Amino acid sequence: MDFNLSDDRRMLKESLSRFLQDRYGFETRNEIAGSEQGFSRELWAQMAELGLIGAMLPEEVGGFGGEGFDVMTVMEELGRAIVVEPVLPTAVLGAGILADAGSDSQKGLLEKVISGELLLAFAHGEPQSRYSLSDITCQAEKTNGDWVLDGQKAVVLNGDAADKIIVSARTSGTDDDEDGLTLFLIDADTKGISRRGYATVDGGRAAEITLEDVAVGGDAVIGELGKAFPVIEEAIGRGILAVCAEALGAMDVAKDMTLEFLQTRKQFGVPLGKFQVLQHRMVEMCLEIEQARSATILAAGRMKEDRATREAALSAAKNLVGRSARLVAEESIQMHGGIGMTWEYALPHFAKRLTMIDHLFGDADHHLERFAALSQAS
């Protein structure tokens, strides 16, 4: 496996890095996160123009990437700036689902997604679901030629700002069956949809969504009726890869901030970095980050392989990243002391995002169990 970036990916990485350094400083990021909408439409359009969204999608739907390493390249840079714009829900989850399983007319919407005009959200998880992808109780029934949806969706990333929402619902089977799930593409302002948006602990936005007698036509169905589980699993897999890569960028920054602090802050007349016990803790942080990086690279390279191989690599990466992210967040804060808990300082914001990433799409413990189950089944 070639670990070197292609020329196109290297150019994208460098362009995105320069853009974020010039336009997305920590104070700007906090101001955007604290705004009513929770992200900047202007900066989102500029990111789209830069090619950030197009890099997540294959050429056949108007993008210029779509491979695992494209997702990793973009998300690692975004993690360095803890960007709050809706890249994950729109470009990775929503657009990825339409690219994989959408009809021709649904795929036609991706042009507006790539240009930054259309925002998407993936409403899949429910209050009782936790990390199960098949525990769905939202119902969709055929009535007078339309599909009528009823149910609740929880912690829908970008759910309050999305223009269109991809909703999973059960059209057959029992509550935890993998068979019987169907995806629907619905306008966010459709009658019967209510959204309660809120800020998340890491500076992002999410929403609780209720669907009451939401009627949509047959053209709203994405893919094959009752056979959406593989599409959902692949979408969540892309999400796992994306947040693993994002965590790598965030961990690198937290590590660098901590190293700089230990080199400049003095105790008993010498820099803190001179104390051997702190040197050992820094070495452990660096080793953990590199192990997580290796696992994420492996997962990125296996995104196009068979289901068992792909999912095992993703669960292994998510477990390692989750454990490493938690260690880096805790150690960085502890080695900084009191300043590490100061709101005006960047480090605690990185720590919050790293903590949230551990819980997105399944925490470290969940993916350890999943990896073991997948290994036994193969």
C-alpha atoms as one frame of an Amber mdcrd trajectory, in Angstrom:
protein
   0.000   0.000   0.000   1.395   3.422  -0.999   1.078   5.803   1.965   2.201
   8.863  -0.002  -0.440  11.381  -1.045  -1.143  11.727  -4.749  -0.364  15.092
  -6.330  -4.064  16.034  -6.356  -4.536  15.130  -2.681  -1.379  16.947  -1.675
  -2.528  20.085  -3.488  -5.955  19.866  -1.845  -4.371  19.361   1.572  -2.066
  22.355   1.125  -4.834  24.593  -0.225  -7.201  23.671   2.588  -4.464  24.152
   5.183  -3.675  27.648   3.894  -7.360  28.553   3.739  -7.982  27.483   7.328
  -4.877  29.249   8.617  -5.883  32.475   6.865  -9.663  32.427   7.375 -10.438
  30.087  10.272  -8.494  31.116  13.337  -9.545  29.977  16.798 -11.393  33.193
  17.634 -13.243  33.103  14.314 -14.182  29.476  14.907 -15.570  30.245  18.369
 -17.552  33.199  17.074 -19.082  31.037  14.342 -19.848  28.194  16.769 -21.592
  30.624  19.110 -23.788  32.128  16.393 -27.484  31.304  16.083 -26.971  29.036
  13.066 -23.778  27.469  14.418 -21.795  27.735  11.182 -20.959  30.267   8.483
 -22.802  30.059   5.155 -20.169  32.325   3.638 -17.263  30.135   4.679 -19.210
  27.023   3.682 -19.561  28.405   0.156 -15.851  29.204   0.073 -14.975  25.692
   1.240 -17.188  24.292  -1.503 -15.452  26.494  -4.082 -12.128  25.192  -2.809
 -13.273  21.669  -3.696 -13.762  20.318  -0.195 -17.174  18.728  -0.903 -16.304
  17.525  -4.377 -13.301  15.660  -2.994 -15.676  13.454  -0.990 -17.597  12.223
  -4.054 -16.689  10.153  -7.141 -16.424  11.542 -10.663 -19.587   9.840 -11.903
 -21.724  12.129  -9.726 -19.726  15.318 -10.349 -17.018  14.991  -7.720 -13.334
  14.314  -8.175 -12.480  11.882  -5.392 -14.636   9.714  -3.185 -11.908   7.311
  -2.096 -11.092   6.617   1.542  -7.855   8.587   1.314  -9.736  11.611  -0.082
 -12.003  11.620   2.973  -9.008  11.189   5.263  -7.033  14.016   3.623  -9.859
  16.540   3.994 -11.048  15.561   7.453  -7.588  15.510   9.024  -7.068  19.143
   7.993 -10.524  20.104   9.256  -9.674  18.472  12.580  -6.677  20.765  12.993
  -9.065  23.723  13.047 -12.005  21.906  14.738 -14.223  23.197  11.939 -17.934
  23.400  12.817 -19.315  23.655   9.276 -21.543  20.640   8.333 -18.985  18.651
   6.353 -19.735  15.348   8.089 -23.558  15.355   7.770 -23.707  16.914   4.307
 -20.613  15.863   2.348 -19.788  12.531   3.994 -23.111  11.030   5.127 -25.893
  12.644   3.093 -24.103  13.110  -0.219 -22.470   9.708   0.104 -25.856   7.997
   0.441 -27.255   9.766  -2.628 -24.130   8.922  -4.625 -24.349   5.254  -3.626
 -28.067   4.548  -3.899 -29.935   7.588  -5.193 -32.046   7.686  -8.345 -30.898
   9.774 -11.297 -33.001  12.726 -10.125 -31.716  12.383  -6.563 -28.121  12.213
  -7.771 -28.862  15.339  -9.779 -29.143  17.227  -6.476 -25.473  16.549  -5.778
 -24.480  19.384  -8.100 -26.049  21.812  -5.609 -24.466  19.957  -2.703 -21.003
  20.193  -4.251 -21.468  23.920  -4.925 -22.481  24.527  -1.302 -26.078  25.511
  -2.100 -27.820  22.462  -0.582 -27.352  21.164   2.960 -28.212  17.591   3.947
 -28.712  15.669   7.181 -28.973  11.944   7.862 -31.710  11.196  10.403 -31.103
   7.607  11.416 -30.461   7.184  15.160 -33.404   7.039  17.556 -33.738   7.544
  21.326 -33.560   3.793  22.013 -31.028   2.866  19.307 -27.741   3.794  20.979
 -25.131   2.311  18.602 -27.343  -0.263  16.867 -27.850   0.513  13.178 -30.873
  -1.790  12.830 -32.886  -0.769  15.923 -35.321   1.475  14.064 -38.951   1.982
  15.067 -39.827   4.908  12.784 -42.566   3.513  10.528 -43.375   4.178   6.876
 -46.666   2.853   5.514 -48.118   3.048   2.008 -51.374   5.013   2.057 -53.270
   6.131  -1.062 -50.134   5.956  -3.167 -47.970   7.953  -0.748 -45.630   6.889
   2.006 -46.598   8.180   5.448 -43.816   8.352   8.076 -44.169   8.484  11.848
 -41.400   8.391  14.419 -38.616  10.212  16.231 -34.967  10.745  15.335 -32.325
  11.741  17.871 -29.070  13.732  17.685 -29.365  14.453  13.959 -26.182  16.310
  13.028 -27.033  19.571  11.225 -30.674  18.553  11.510 -31.896  22.061  12.274
 -30.233  23.739   9.264 -30.525  21.052   6.577 -32.554  21.757   3.446 -33.255
  18.071   2.868 -33.220  15.190   5.326 -32.487  11.542   4.576 -34.711   9.544
   6.948 -34.495   5.828   7.682 -37.811   4.102   8.386 -39.128   0.585   8.731
 -41.335  -0.577   5.880 -41.368  -4.228   7.006 -39.936  -6.559   9.644 -39.601
  -6.164  13.396 -37.863  -3.361  15.257 -34.301  -4.784  15.179 -34.295  -6.527
  11.793 -31.700  -5.491   9.245 -34.183  -6.309   6.489 -37.135  -3.980   6.084
 -35.354  -0.623   6.364 -35.921   2.008   3.684 -34.383   5.438   3.159 -36.425
   8.510   2.171 -35.243  11.900   0.907 -37.568  14.534   2.371 -37.700  18.325
   2.215 -37.015  19.662   5.686 -40.074  21.932   5.581 -42.498  19.111   4.711
 -45.706  19.237   6.736 -45.498  17.041   9.845 -41.767  17.486  10.465 -40.778
  19.343  13.624 -37.154  20.051  14.531 -35.660  21.115  17.865 -32.121  22.273
  17.300 -29.463  22.694  19.965 -25.748  23.239  20.401 -23.591  20.225  21.210
 -20.830  20.243  23.822 -18.101  20.416  21.176 -19.435  23.507  19.394 -21.483
  21.778  16.703 -25.222  21.597  16.102 -27.740  18.752  16.218 -31.508  18.349
  16.380 -34.268  16.107  17.658 -36.685  15.462  14.788 -40.280  14.297  15.086
 -42.259  13.006  12.107 -46.043  12.935  12.405 -48.040  11.781   9.379 -45.314
  12.992   7.004 -46.541  12.127   3.505 -44.079  11.761   0.618 -44.353  10.326
  -2.869 -42.705   7.210  -4.213 -39.933   9.335  -5.748 -38.678  10.056  -2.212
 -37.496   6.440  -1.780 -33.710   6.055  -2.000 -32.553   2.756  -3.445 -34.377
  -0.553  -3.066 -37.425  -0.775  -0.834 -36.673  -2.568   2.443 -32.998  -3.159
   1.562 -31.335  -0.027   2.914 -29.230  -1.593   5.673 -26.070  -2.121   3.560
 -26.320   1.494   2.346 -26.707   2.701   5.932 -23.767   0.611   7.118 -21.519
   1.927   4.346 -22.549   5.517   5.100 -21.789   5.095   8.796 -18.504   3.457
   7.778 -17.555   6.590   5.855 -18.560   8.608   8.888 -16.306   6.487  11.108
 -13.351   6.997   8.773 -14.082  10.725   8.625 -14.142  11.273  12.399 -11.065
   9.065  12.875  -9.163  11.279  10.449 -10.573  14.411  12.072  -9.367  13.143
  15.454  -5.844  12.701  14.061  -5.709  16.377  13.124  -7.127  17.464  16.482
  -4.747  15.201  18.417  -1.753  16.575  16.514  -2.685  20.124  17.498  -3.300
  19.178  21.150   0.059  17.399  21.228   1.885  20.377  19.678   0.237  22.839
  22.074   1.240  20.679  25.035   4.825  20.293  23.823   5.162  24.048  23.317
   3.754  24.663  26.809   6.227  22.232  28.398   9.108  23.860  26.539   8.237
  27.410  27.609   6.578  27.129  31.026   9.156  27.062  33.841   9.035  25.448
  37.268  11.899  25.683  39.769  13.814  27.724  37.205  13.717  25.157  34.373
  11.212  24.352  31.594   8.625  21.744  32.536   9.839  19.670  29.614  13.054
  18.951  31.481  11.198  16.716  33.951  11.551  13.109  32.890   8.088  12.012
  33.975   6.520  14.629  31.667   8.824  13.550  28.848   7.584   9.984  29.259
   3.967  11.144  29.138   4.619  13.106  25.958   6.251  10.065  24.359   3.230
   7.952  25.248   0.938  10.532  23.632   3.007  10.532  20.444   3.015   6.725
  20.261  -0.753   6.571  20.746  -1.334   9.108  17.969   0.876   7.206  15.526
  -0.854   3.902  16.301  -4.203   5.580  15.663  -2.850   7.046  12.426  -1.706
   3.633  11.197  -5.098   2.081  11.935  -6.898   4.934  10.153  -4.663   4.630
   7.085  -5.391   0.886   6.981  -9.143   1.539   7.218  -8.953   4.147   4.436
  -7.225   1.628   2.202  -9.873  -1.030   2.817 -12.999   0.994   2.110 -13.531
  -0.715  -1.273 -12.945  -4.270  -0.039 -15.545  -6.844   1.005 -17.894  -6.006
   3.858 -16.203  -8.091   6.582 -12.711  -6.753   5.798 -13.916  -3.162   5.566
 -15.976  -3.196   8.738 -13.278  -4.960  10.786 -10.711  -2.351   9.740 -13.117
   0.479  10.577 -13.948  -0.926  14.026 -10.248  -1.474  14.767  -9.507   2.127
  13.798 -12.427   3.543  15.784 -11.371   1.607  18.882  -7.765   2.784  18.674
  -8.709   6.365  17.840 -11.263   6.476  20.652  -8.740   5.290  23.235  -5.986
   7.540  21.897  -8.245  10.580  21.676  -9.347  10.154  25.275  -5.742   9.786
  26.458  -4.519  12.804  24.479  -7.408  14.971  25.707  -6.853  14.021  29.356
  -3.048  14.180  29.306  -2.962  17.510  27.455  -5.307  19.091  29.973  -3.432
  17.657  32.969   0.000  18.712  31.749  -1.259  22.234  31.099  -2.717  22.520
  34.591  -5.305  25.230  35.236  -4.835  27.001  31.900  -5.964  23.807  30.181
  -9.501  24.440  31.460  -9.647  28.095  30.403 -12.444  28.839  27.904 -10.362
  31.467  26.074  -7.605  28.913  25.460  -7.944  26.605  22.454  -6.937  23.329
  24.091 -10.166  22.525  25.995 -12.152  22.987  22.782  -9.981  20.364  21.085
 -10.425  18.102  24.114 -14.219  18.436  23.902 -14.232  17.543  20.216 -11.988
  14.534  20.821 -14.311  13.353  23.584 -17.343  13.710  21.316 -15.616  11.841
  18.469 -15.159   8.831  20.754 -18.947   8.598  21.121 -19.932   9.291  17.511
 -20.905   6.115  15.604 -19.948   3.881  18.528 -17.394   4.352  21.294 -14.133
   2.441  21.811 -15.745  -0.344  23.861 -18.525  -0.877  21.312 -16.051  -1.202
  18.436 -13.776  -3.543  20.373 -16.719  -5.914  20.802 -17.735  -5.428  17.168
 -14.207  -6.126  15.930 -14.109  -9.345  17.975 -17.474 -10.446  16.577 -16.443
  -9.697  13.001 -13.150 -11.561  13.471 -14.913 -14.645  14.815 -17.414 -14.619
  11.961 -14.742 -14.459   9.252
